[in-house]
């Protein structure tokens, strides 16, 4: 059985994968950066300092998630 890789703030793509899996039907127009922050730090394999988050990191996560929704 494979272990789940720990997530850090630098793992934008993996974080978006995990968020899409946990919140597949969310309307991102109604999701705040604060909500994304709370969801990320609540991920079971998130293993980074929550204090390192900033608006740029959270916006990168948001944009990647939104891009995937537009493409699919």
Beta strands, then each sheet from edge to edge (+ up, - down):
end
